[in-house]
Amino acid sequence: MDLETAFRNQAEACGRLGSPMYAELLSRAADDVVDGGPTATVLAGYEDEPGPSALALRLAGSVHRLVLERRAGAVAAYYPSVGGAWADEPGWAAVRELLADQPDAVREWLDRPPQTNEVGRSAALLGGLLELSAASPGRPVRLLELGSSGGLNLLADRYRYRTRDGRDVGPRDSPVVVEDAWTGPVPTDAEWPRIVERTGSDVLPVDVATTEGRLTLTAYVWADQVHRHERLRGALAVAAQVPPQVRAQSAGDLVDAIDLEAGRDGALTVVWHSVMWQYLDRAEQDRVRSRLDALGAAASDDRPFAHLFLEPTRRSPDEDHEFWVVLESWPSGGAPVRRFLGRSRGHGVPCDWERAGAGDPAPA
């Protein structure tokens, strides 16, 4: 995919996901690439980047980082994340000038993968845990996350959730309130999950206890989505009280290390991930999938295992990819059962929950 197409596709996606600022900014950047302007100069050498590498978001994150560090001059006046107000013509002119004046500074972060650690996705995770809790009340949970970034979604049980029909669940004193978390019959009356272990992995983990780590996560949140910045600030406050444990390792290494015997107290082992599968190459995907199937085959009533994820997924071969919350389980180590719990969005909310059914056999 050429740079122009990649940027225009990302601009359209940002528009659909509620960021008119980034839709305009990346569309203008695409024009500037075609015109051979400063954007093309900054991106020289990245012309063969594949579409899933999210180069457009990497560029936007790098510019945002300079704004947050007060290194972007007049650009800050147009960034709502620091109190500015976006305006298409002068805003783009200021960004273009920054690209022309500080190309090396912008390029410093271009090799980084975007790491938003979007806390809104905790609604998908927590909804899935409530489904599991409704089926097995009182069972403790071992939560293991792939592609954890800073580990903020490992703290899903420490956040509060509000539904569109007025339900309000979770710790009342939480600084994180996920608004419009769910529509539909998510079992909010189920016993609140009791997480006894929470461990994540990431090939490039973010230490949210450091200034650099907090800057990284903030820079990749779209600058005009102030509600997401508020959620992130609250989650960072929770993480300061309950530091998430994120190992510097691959997804395959984490699942290979899982031992269901460690749940001798009857704990349910749950492997969770969200919007990270596309960043694994095919060999790593196959490795993880094979290990998950092996863990499921080894599961039992005393050592239950589940796989919960939010990824672009087809519910049937003739349907488009959508952000489905999917739960896979292996009752008594038998054949896997896959349930599509709800349809979500890339940033996690709202989740349109569906009434849980018996499920369909998971495809090979």
Secondary structure in CASP SS format (residue, H / E / C, confidence):
PFRMAT SS
TARGET T0000
AUTHOR 0000-0000-0000
METHOD secondary structure of the structure
MODEL  1
M C 1.00
D C 1.00
L H 1.00
E H 1.00
T H 1.00
A H 1.00
F H 1.00
R H 1.00
N H 1.00
Q H 1.00
A H 1.00
E H 1.00
A H 1.00
C H 1.00
G H 1.00
R H 1.00
L C 1.00
G C 1.00
S C 1.00
P H 1.00
M H 1.00
Y H 1.00
A H 1.00
E H 1.00
L H 1.00
L H 1.00
S H 1.00
R H 1.00
A H 1.00
A H 1.00
D H 1.00
D H 1.00
V H 1.00
V H 1.00
D C 1.00
G C 1.00
G C 1.00
P H 1.00
T H 1.00
A H 1.00
T H 1.00
V H 1.00
L C 1.00
A C 1.00
G C 1.00
Y C 1.00
E C 1.00
D C 1.00
E C 1.00
P C 1.00
G H 1.00
P H 1.00
S H 1.00
A C 1.00
L H 1.00
A H 1.00
L H 1.00
R H 1.00
L H 1.00
A H 1.00
G H 1.00
S H 1.00
V H 1.00
H H 1.00
R H 1.00
L H 1.00
V H 1.00
L H 1.00
E C 1.00
R C 1.00
R C 1.00
A C 1.00
G H 1.00
A H 1.00
V H 1.00
A H 1.00
A H 1.00
Y H 1.00
Y C 1.00
P H 1.00
S H 1.00
V H 1.00
G C 1.00
G C 1.00
A C 1.00
W C 1.00
A C 1.00
D H 1.00
E H 1.00
P H 1.00
G H 1.00
W H 1.00
A H 1.00
A H 1.00
V H 1.00
R H 1.00
E H 1.00
L H 1.00
L H 1.00
A H 1.00
D H 1.00
Q C 1.00
P H 1.00
D H 1.00
A H 1.00
V H 1.00
R H 1.00
E C 1.00
W C 1.00
L C 1.00
D C 1.00
R C 1.00
P C 1.00
P C 1.00
Q C 1.00
T C 1.00
N C 1.00
E C 1.00
V H 1.00
G H 1.00
R H 1.00
S H 1.00
A H 1.00
A H 1.00
L H 1.00
L H 1.00
G H 1.00
G H 1.00
L H 1.00
L H 1.00
E H 1.00
L H 1.00
S H 1.00
A H 1.00
A H 1.00
S C 1.00
P C 1.00
G C 1.00
R C 1.00
P C 1.00
V E 1.00
R E 1.00
L E 1.00
L E 1.00
E E 1.00
L E 1.00
G C 1.00
S C 1.00
S C 1.00
G C 1.00
G C 1.00
L H 1.00
N H 1.00
L H 1.00
L H 1.00
A H 1.00
D H 1.00
R H 1.00
Y C 1.00
R E 1.00
Y E 1.00
R E 1.00
T C 1.00
R C 1.00
D C 1.00
G C 1.00
R C 1.00
D E 1.00
V E 1.00
G C 1.00
P C 1.00
R C 1.00
D C 1.00
S C 1.00
P C 1.00
V C 1.00
V E 1.00
V E 1.00
E C 1.00
D C 1.00
A C 1.00
W E 1.00
T E 1.00
G C 1.00
P C 1.00
V C 1.00
P C 1.00
T C 1.00
D C 1.00
A C 1.00
E C 1.00
W C 1.00
P C 1.00
R C 1.00
I E 1.00
V E 1.00
E E 1.00
R E 1.00
T E 1.00
G E 1.00
S E 1.00
D E 1.00
V C 1.00
L C 1.00
P C 1.00
V C 1.00
D C 1.00
V C 1.00
A C 1.00
T C 1.00
T H 1.00
E H 1.00
G H 1.00
R H 1.00
L H 1.00
T H 1.00
L H 1.00
T H 1.00
A H 1.00
Y C 1.00
V C 1.00
W C 1.00
A C 1.00
D C 1.00
Q C 1.00
V H 1.00
H H 1.00
R H 1.00
H H 1.00
E H 1.00
R H 1.00
L H 1.00
R H 1.00
G H 1.00
A H 1.00
L H 1.00
A H 1.00
V H 1.00
A H 1.00
A H 1.00
Q H 1.00
V C 1.00
P C 1.00
P C 1.00
Q E 1.00
V E 1.00
R E 1.00
A E 1.00
Q C 1.00
S C 1.00
A H 1.00
G H 1.00
D H 1.00
L H 1.00
V H 1.00
D H 1.00
A C 1.00
I C 1.00
D C 1.00
L H 1.00
E H 1.00
A H 1.00
G H 1.00
R C 1.00
D C 1.00
G C 1.00
A C 1.00
L E 1.00
T E 1.00
V E 1.00
V E 1.00
W E 1.00
H E 1.00
S E 1.00
V C 1.00
M C 1.00
W H 1.00
Q H 1.00
Y H 1.00
L C 1.00
D C 1.00
R H 1.00
A H 1.00
E H 1.00
Q H 1.00
D H 1.00
R H 1.00
V H 1.00
R H 1.00
S H 1.00
R H 1.00
L H 1.00
D H 1.00
A H 1.00
L H 1.00
G H 1.00
A H 1.00
A H 1.00
A C 1.00
S C 1.00
D C 1.00
D C 1.00
R C 1.00
P C 1.00
F E 1.00
A E 1.00
H E 1.00
L E 1.00
F E 1.00
L E 1.00
E E 1.00
P E 1.00
T E 1.00
R C 1.00
R C 1.00
S C 1.00
P C 1.00
D C 1.00
E C 1.00
D C 1.00
H C 1.00
E E 1.00
F E 1.00
W E 1.00
V E 1.00
V E 1.00
L E 1.00
E E 1.00
S E 1.00
W C 1.00
P H 1.00
S H 1.00
G H 1.00
G C 1.00
A C 1.00
P C 1.00
V E 1.00
R E 1.00
R E 1.00
F E 1.00
L E 1.00
G E 1.00
R E 1.00
S C 1.00
R C 1.00
G C 1.00
H C 1.00
G C 1.00
V C 1.00
P C 1.00
C E 1.00
D E 1.00
W E 1.00
E C 1.00
R C 1.00
A C 1.00
G C 1.00
A C 1.00
G C 1.00
D E 1.00
P E 1.00
A C 1.00
P C 1.00
A C 1.00
END
